[in-house]
């Protein structure tokens, strides 16, 4: 979408989004609303997962993803966390 921070040669991207929500339906609605607000057009939300912050260690060395402390802060304070955007180029028929 116009105003996005993605590179101009990017046809789209995959991204993991982390937030706190009372249930899965609300989580999907919130994610799609936040993406639109930030100039990203969600095309297909194909998965949603509930994270059990008390029983599982989510610390990771992968750059751009939240660790346990970040996830707890989202749980306590709200907000949204975008993981890395994995861009893909336009298909040949879309290139002008």
Secondary structure, DSSP 8 states (H G I E B T S, - for coil): -TT-SS-TTEEEEE--EEE--SSHHHHHHHHHHHHHHTT-------------TTT------STTS--HHHHHHHHHH--EEE---EEEE--GGG--
